[in-house]
Amino acid sequence: MAMTLRLDPEDDQLLRQLASQLNTSRQRAVVEAVRAYSASVSHQRTVSALAHEEAEHYRTLLDRLGK
């Protein structure tokens, strides 16, 4: 699917730098950045949910240790 991406000059420079660092096109750098960010957000949500579950599971013990 075609898409136009409008960037301010600072973001355009960051994209150019990223593409250069990845030795790829700006279009490919955007795709890689979106995928990496999506994976990061998904991972953060999973870790947060697991931490919450474990905190609930060990709530009594954690409360006792806190005293």
Number of C-alpha atoms within 10 A of each C-alpha: 2 4 5 5 8 8 11 7 9 9 11 14 12 12 19 16 14 18 19 13 10 13 11 12 14 17 12 13 20 15 12 15 15 12 11 12 12 12 12 12 11 12 12 12 12 12 12 12 12 12 12 12 12 11 13 12 11 12 12 11 11 12 9 9 8 7 5
